[in-house]
Amino acid sequence: MPYAYLFAAIICEVVATSALKAADGFSRLWPSLVVIVGYSLAFYFLSLTLRTIPVGIAYALWSGIGIVLIALAGWLFYRQSLDIPAIIGMALILAGVLVINLFSRTTGH
């Protein structure tokens, strides 16, 4: 269950961060509310994750996966370009996430 909580935290954070651009400095009500609710839920689910997964591992997974998903959301929804170095960097981040999950004994599973 902790990985389901972590996944929920990541998705909530990605939604909130994506809405942050649309909130335009918190000048637009509905996107601003999505940001507030999204980040609140993200931290709630992260707190549940931290009951069993070490904070360093949970945060590494959250940030690594989040970076890639936010970059993809920016590309899909805001037409922000991704050049070759950005794609290579994200591939390396995903490789790091895989190494942590597949080979680390500190992940709590």
LOVEXRO-766034 format. One line per 10 residues: their letters; for each residue x, y, z of N, C-alpha, C, O, CB. Coordinates in nm, 2 decimals. Last residue first. Glycine has a CB too. Layout:
A	X,Y,Z,X,Y,Z,X,Y,Z,X,Y,Z,X,Y,Z ~ ...;
// end
This chain:
HGTTRSFLNI	1.05,-0.26,0.08,0.97,-0.37,0.03,1.05,-0.49,0.02,1.00,-0.60,-0.03,0.91,-0.33,-0.11 ~ 1.21,-0.04,0.16,1.09,-0.08,0.24,1.01,-0.19,0.19,0.90,-0.21,0.24,1.01,0.04,0.27 ~ 1.44,0.04,0.04,1.31,0.09,-0.02,1.19,0.05,0.07,1.08,0.10,0.04,1.29,0.04,-0.16 ~ 1.69,-0.05,0.09,1.64,0.05,0.18,1.50,0.10,0.14,1.44,0.19,0.20,1.73,0.17,0.19 ~ 1.81,-0.20,-0.10,1.75,-0.27,0.01,1.68,-0.18,0.11,1.62,-0.22,0.21,1.85,-0.36,0.09 ~ 1.80,-0.14,-0.44,1.82,-0.09,-0.31,1.75,-0.17,-0.21,1.63,-0.21,-0.22,1.78,0.06,-0.30 ~ 1.72,-0.24,-0.69,1.84,-0.29,-0.63,1.87,-0.24,-0.49,1.95,-0.30,-0.41,1.96,-0.25,-0.71 ~ 1.48,-0.14,-0.79,1.52,-0.28,-0.82,1.63,-0.33,-0.74,1.64,-0.45,-0.71,1.55,-0.29,-0.97 ~ 1.46,0.12,-0.71,1.35,0.03,-0.68,1.39,-0.12,-0.70,1.34,-0.20,-0.63,1.23,0.05,-0.78 ~ 1.70,0.24,-0.78,1.66,0.25,-0.64,1.55,0.14,-0.62,1.56,0.07,-0.52,1.60,0.38,-0.61;
VLVGALILAM	1.69,0.19,-1.06,1.80,0.13,-0.98,1.76,0.13,-0.83,1.78,0.03,-0.76,1.93,0.21,-1.00 ~ 1.47,0.34,-1.13,1.47,0.20,-1.15,1.57,0.13,-1.06,1.55,0.03,-1.00,1.49,0.16,-1.30 ~ 1.56,0.60,-1.08,1.44,0.55,-1.01,1.44,0.40,-1.02,1.41,0.33,-0.92,1.32,0.61,-1.07 ~ 1.77,0.61,-1.27,1.80,0.62,-1.12,1.69,0.57,-1.04,1.71,0.49,-0.94,1.83,0.76,-1.08 ~ 1.63,0.60,-1.50,1.72,0.49,-1.47,1.75,0.49,-1.32,1.76,0.38,-1.26,1.85,0.51,-1.56 ~ 1.50,0.85,-1.48,1.42,0.72,-1.48,1.51,0.60,-1.45,1.47,0.51,-1.38,1.34,0.70,-1.61 ~ 1.73,1.01,-1.51,1.65,1.02,-1.39,1.56,0.89,-1.37,1.56,0.83,-1.26,1.56,1.14,-1.39 ~ 1.80,0.94,-1.77,1.89,0.91,-1.66,1.82,0.92,-1.53,1.85,0.83,-1.44,2.01,1.01,-1.66 ~ 1.58,1.05,-1.91,1.61,0.90,-1.91,1.70,0.86,-1.80,1.68,0.75,-1.74,1.67,0.87,-2.05 ~ 1.62,1.32,-1.85,1.50,1.25,-1.80,1.52,1.09,-1.80,1.47,1.02,-1.71,1.37,1.29,-1.87;
GIIAPIDLSQ	1.85,1.36,-2.00,1.85,1.38,-1.86,1.73,1.31,-1.79,1.75,1.25,-1.69,1.84,1.53,-1.83 ~ 1.76,1.31,-2.26,1.86,1.22,-2.20,1.86,1.23,-2.05,1.87,1.13,-1.98,2.00,1.26,-2.26 ~ 1.58,1.52,-2.28,1.53,1.38,-2.29,1.63,1.29,-2.23,1.59,1.19,-2.16,1.50,1.35,-2.44 ~ 1.75,1.74,-2.26,1.64,1.72,-2.16,1.59,1.58,-2.16,1.57,1.52,-2.06,1.53,1.82,-2.19 ~ 1.92,1.70,-2.49,1.97,1.69,-2.35,1.87,1.67,-2.25,1.89,1.60,-2.15,2.06,1.81,-2.33 ~ 1.71,1.73,-2.70,1.78,1.60,-2.67,1.85,1.59,-2.53,1.83,1.49,-2.47,1.89,1.58,-2.78 ~ 1.44,1.93,-2.57,1.55,1.90,-2.66,1.62,1.77,-2.62,1.58,1.71,-2.52,1.65,2.01,-2.66 ~ 1.11,1.99,-2.56,1.21,1.91,-2.50,1.32,1.88,-2.60,1.29,1.81,-2.70,1.14,1.78,-2.44 ~ 0.89,2.28,-2.55,0.98,2.18,-2.62,1.07,2.11,-2.52,1.11,2.16,-2.42,1.06,2.25,-2.73 ~ 0.56,2.31,-2.45,0.70,2.34,-2.42,0.79,2.23,-2.48,0.77,2.11,-2.46,0.72,2.35,-2.26;
RYFLWGALAI	0.28,2.30,-2.47,0.37,2.30,-2.59,0.51,2.35,-2.57,0.57,2.41,-2.65,0.30,2.39,-2.70 ~ 0.13,2.25,-2.26,0.17,2.39,-2.28,0.27,2.41,-2.40,0.32,2.51,-2.42,0.24,2.44,-2.15 ~ 0.06,1.98,-2.27,-0.04,2.08,-2.25,0.00,2.22,-2.27,-0.09,2.31,-2.31,-0.09,2.07,-2.11 ~ 0.30,1.83,-2.34,0.16,1.80,-2.39,0.07,1.91,-2.39,0.00,1.94,-2.48,0.11,1.68,-2.32 ~ 0.51,1.95,-2.21,0.52,1.93,-2.35,0.38,1.91,-2.41,0.35,1.96,-2.52,0.61,1.80,-2.38 ~ 0.42,1.95,-1.95,0.45,2.08,-2.01,0.46,2.06,-2.16,0.41,2.15,-2.23,0.58,2.13,-1.96 ~ 0.40,1.67,-1.91,0.28,1.76,-1.90,0.30,1.89,-1.97,0.22,1.94,-2.05,0.23,1.78,-1.76 ~ 0.67,1.61,-1.92,0.58,1.56,-2.02,0.45,1.63,-2.03,0.40,1.66,-2.13,0.55,1.41,-2.00 ~ 0.76,1.74,-1.69,0.82,1.78,-1.83,0.73,1.73,-1.94,0.70,1.80,-2.04,0.96,1.72,-1.84 ~ 0.61,1.60,-1.50,0.59,1.75,-1.52,0.65,1.79,-1.66,0.58,1.87,-1.73,0.66,1.83,-1.41;
LVIGIGSWLA	0.73,1.35,-1.53,0.58,1.37,-1.56,0.55,1.51,-1.58,0.47,1.55,-1.67,0.50,1.31,-1.45 ~ 0.99,1.40,-1.45,0.97,1.34,-1.58,0.82,1.37,-1.62,0.79,1.41,-1.73,0.99,1.19,-1.59 ~ 0.95,1.49,-1.19,1.03,1.57,-1.29,0.99,1.53,-1.43,0.96,1.61,-1.51,1.18,1.56,-1.26 ~ 0.83,1.27,-1.06,0.76,1.40,-1.08,0.82,1.48,-1.19,0.75,1.55,-1.27,0.75,1.47,-0.95 ~ 1.03,1.08,-1.05,0.91,1.05,-1.14,0.84,1.18,-1.16,0.79,1.21,-1.28,0.82,0.95,-1.07 ~ 1.20,1.23,-0.87,1.25,1.18,-1.00,1.13,1.15,-1.10,1.13,1.20,-1.21,1.32,1.05,-0.98 ~ 1.04,1.29,-0.65,1.10,1.40,-0.73,1.14,1.35,-0.87,1.12,1.42,-0.97,1.22,1.46,-0.66 ~ 0.96,1.03,-0.56,0.87,1.14,-0.58,0.93,1.24,-0.68,0.86,1.28,-0.78,0.82,1.21,-0.45 ~ 1.21,0.91,-0.52,1.12,0.85,-0.62,1.02,0.96,-0.66,0.99,0.98,-0.78,1.04,0.73,-0.56 ~ 1.33,1.07,-0.33,1.40,1.05,-0.45,1.30,1.00,-0.56,1.31,1.04,-0.68,1.51,0.95,-0.43;
YAIGVPITRL	1.14,1.05,-0.12,1.16,1.18,-0.19,1.23,1.16,-0.32,1.20,1.23,-0.42,1.23,1.27,-0.10 ~ 1.17,0.78,-0.06,1.04,0.83,-0.10,1.05,0.96,-0.18,0.99,0.98,-0.28,0.94,0.85,0.02 ~ 1.44,0.78,0.03,1.40,0.70,-0.09,1.27,0.75,-0.14,1.25,0.76,-0.27,1.38,0.55,-0.05 ~ 1.43,0.95,0.24,1.52,0.98,0.13,1.48,0.90,0.01,1.48,0.96,-0.10,1.66,0.94,0.17 ~ 1.24,0.83,0.42,1.21,0.96,0.36,1.30,0.99,0.24,1.26,1.05,0.14,1.23,1.07,0.46 ~ 1.15,0.48,0.38,1.24,0.59,0.43,1.23,0.72,0.35,1.21,0.72,0.23,1.39,0.54,0.42 ~ 0.82,0.37,0.41,0.94,0.39,0.31,1.02,0.50,0.37,0.97,0.61,0.41,0.88,0.43,0.17 ~ 0.63,0.38,0.61,0.70,0.26,0.58,0.82,0.27,0.49,0.92,0.19,0.50,0.61,0.15,0.52 ~ 0.53,0.63,0.64,0.52,0.54,0.76,0.60,0.42,0.74,0.65,0.35,0.83,0.37,0.50,0.77 ~ 0.55,0.78,0.41,0.66,0.78,0.50,0.65,0.69,0.63,0.74,0.68,0.71,0.69,0.92,0.54;
TLSLFYFALS	0.30,0.75,0.30,0.41,0.68,0.24,0.52,0.67,0.34,0.59,0.56,0.35,0.46,0.74,0.11 ~ 0.16,0.95,0.44,0.12,0.81,0.46,0.23,0.71,0.41,0.26,0.61,0.47,-0.01,0.78,0.38 ~ 0.28,1.17,0.34,0.30,1.14,0.48,0.26,1.00,0.51,0.32,0.94,0.60,0.21,1.24,0.56 ~ 0.20,1.16,0.07,0.34,1.14,0.10,0.36,1.11,0.25,0.44,1.03,0.28,0.42,1.27,0.06 ~ -0.07,1.22,0.11,-0.03,1.09,0.06,0.11,1.06,0.09,0.15,0.95,0.12,-0.07,1.07,-0.08 ~ -0.04,1.49,0.20,-0.11,1.40,0.28,-0.07,1.25,0.24,-0.03,1.17,0.32,-0.26,1.41,0.27 ~ 0.09,1.61,-0.02,0.16,1.60,0.10,0.10,1.50,0.20,0.16,1.44,0.28,0.18,1.73,0.17 ~ -0.12,1.58,-0.21,0.01,1.53,-0.24,0.09,1.51,-0.11,0.15,1.40,-0.08,0.09,1.61,-0.33 ~ -0.33,1.73,-0.10,-0.34,1.59,-0.11,-0.21,1.52,-0.13,-0.18,1.41,-0.08,-0.43,1.55,-0.23 ~ -0.21,1.99,-0.12,-0.25,1.93,0.01,-0.26,1.78,0.01,-0.22,1.71,0.10,-0.39,2.00,0.05;
YGVIVVLSPW	-0.17,2.01,-0.40,-0.05,2.00,-0.31,-0.09,1.95,-0.17,-0.01,1.87,-0.11,0.01,2.14,-0.30 ~ -0.45,2.01,-0.48,-0.35,1.91,-0.53,-0.23,1.89,-0.44,-0.19,1.78,-0.41,-0.31,1.95,-0.66 ~ -0.56,2.23,-0.35,-0.61,2.10,-0.32,-0.50,1.99,-0.36,-0.48,1.89,-0.28,-0.74,2.07,-0.38 ~ -0.40,2.43,-0.47,-0.41,2.42,-0.32,-0.45,2.28,-0.28,-0.39,2.22,-0.20,-0.50,2.52,-0.27 ~ -0.44,2.39,-0.75,-0.31,2.39,-0.69,-0.31,2.36,-0.54,-0.24,2.28,-0.49,-0.24,2.53,-0.72 ~ -0.72,2.42,-0.77,-0.66,2.29,-0.80,-0.52,2.28,-0.74,-0.48,2.18,-0.70,-0.65,2.28,-0.96 ~ -0.74,2.69,-0.70,-0.79,2.59,-0.61,-0.74,2.45,-0.64,-0.72,2.37,-0.55,-0.95,2.59,-0.62 ~ -0.61,2.80,-0.92,-0.55,2.82,-0.79,-0.61,2.72,-0.69,-0.53,2.67,-0.61,-0.58,2.96,-0.74 ~ -0.80,2.73,-1.13,-0.66,2.67,-1.13,-0.59,2.69,-0.99,-0.52,2.60,-0.95,-0.58,2.73,-1.24 ~ -1.01,2.90,-1.02,-1.02,2.75,-1.03,-0.89,2.69,-1.04,-0.86,2.59,-0.97,-1.10,2.72,-1.15;
LRSFGDAAKL	-0.91,3.18,-1.02,-0.96,3.11,-0.90,-0.95,2.96,-0.92,-0.90,2.89,-0.83,-1.11,3.15,-0.89 ~ -0.61,3.34,-1.10,-0.73,3.27,-1.15,-0.78,3.17,-1.05,-0.70,3.09,-1.00,-0.69,3.20,-1.29 ~ -0.39,3.43,-0.97,-0.49,3.54,-1.01,-0.61,3.47,-1.07,-0.71,3.55,-1.10,-0.42,3.63,-1.11 ~ -0.17,3.29,-0.90,-0.29,3.28,-0.82,-0.39,3.39,-0.85,-0.46,3.43,-0.76,-0.25,3.29,-0.67 ~ 0.00,3.31,-1.12,0.03,3.38,-1.00,-0.09,3.39,-0.90,-0.10,3.49,-0.83,0.07,3.53,-1.03 ~ -0.17,3.14,-1.30,-0.11,3.27,-1.33,-0.09,3.36,-1.21,-0.15,3.47,-1.19,-0.21,3.34,-1.43 ~ -0.28,2.89,-1.31,-0.32,2.98,-1.20,-0.27,3.13,-1.22,-0.33,3.22,-1.16,-0.28,2.93,-1.06 ~ -0.13,2.76,-1.50,-0.26,2.81,-1.54,-0.32,2.91,-1.43,-0.40,2.99,-1.47,-0.36,2.70,-1.56 ~ 0.09,2.68,-1.34,0.11,2.77,-1.46,-0.03,2.84,-1.50,-0.03,2.95,-1.52,0.16,2.69,-1.58 ~ -0.04,2.51,-1.16,0.02,2.63,-1.11,0.05,2.73,-1.23,0.04,2.85,-1.21,0.16,2.60,-1.04;
ASTAVVECII	-0.13,2.29,-1.28,-0.23,2.39,-1.27,-0.16,2.52,-1.22,-0.22,2.63,-1.24,-0.33,2.35,-1.16 ~ 0.11,2.14,-1.26,0.06,2.18,-1.40,-0.04,2.29,-1.39,-0.04,2.38,-1.47,-0.01,2.05,-1.46 ~ 0.12,2.11,-0.99,0.22,2.19,-1.05,0.18,2.23,-1.19,0.21,2.34,-1.23,0.35,2.10,-1.06 ~ -0.11,1.95,-0.95,-0.10,2.08,-0.89,0.00,2.16,-0.95,-0.02,2.28,-0.98,-0.07,2.06,-0.74 ~ -0.05,1.72,-1.10,-0.17,1.79,-1.13,-0.16,1.94,-1.08,-0.18,2.03,-1.15,-0.30,1.72,-1.08 ~ 0.18,1.64,-0.96,0.19,1.67,-1.10,0.07,1.76,-1.14,0.09,1.85,-1.22,0.20,1.54,-1.18 ~ 0.07,1.59,-0.71,0.17,1.69,-0.72,0.19,1.73,-0.87,0.20,1.85,-0.89,0.31,1.64,-0.67 ~ -0.10,1.37,-0.76,-0.15,1.50,-0.71,-0.06,1.61,-0.73,-0.10,1.72,-0.76,-0.19,1.48,-0.56 ~ 0.10,1.18,-0.85,-0.01,1.23,-0.94,-0.07,1.36,-0.89,-0.09,1.45,-0.97,-0.12,1.12,-0.96 ~ 0.24,1.15,-0.61,0.31,1.20,-0.73,0.21,1.26,-0.83,0.23,1.36,-0.88,0.39,1.09,-0.80;
AAFLYAYPM	0.05,1.05,-0.44,0.12,1.17,-0.40,0.18,1.23,-0.53,0.17,1.35,-0.55,0.22,1.15,-0.30 ~ -0.01,0.81,-0.57,-0.12,0.91,-0.55,-0.05,1.05,-0.52,-0.10,1.15,-0.58,-0.22,0.87,-0.44 ~ 0.23,0.68,-0.53,0.19,0.71,-0.67,0.08,0.82,-0.66,0.08,0.91,-0.75,0.13,0.58,-0.73 ~ 0.23,0.66,-0.25,0.34,0.74,-0.32,0.29,0.77,-0.46,0.31,0.89,-0.51,0.47,0.66,-0.32 ~ 0.02,0.49,-0.22,0.01,0.62,-0.16,0.12,0.71,-0.23,0.09,0.83,-0.26,0.04,0.62,-0.01 ~ 0.12,0.26,-0.34,0.00,0.32,-0.40,-0.02,0.47,-0.34,-0.06,0.56,-0.42,-0.13,0.24,-0.36 ~ 0.33,0.21,-0.18,0.36,0.26,-0.31,0.24,0.31,-0.38,0.25,0.40,-0.47,0.42,0.14,-0.39 ~ 0.21,0.13,0.06,0.28,0.25,0.06,0.31,0.30,-0.08,0.32,0.42,-0.11,0.41,0.24,0.14 ~ 0.08,-0.12,0.00,0.00,0.00,0.00,0.08,0.13,0.00,0.04,0.23,-0.05,-0.09,0.00,0.12;
// end
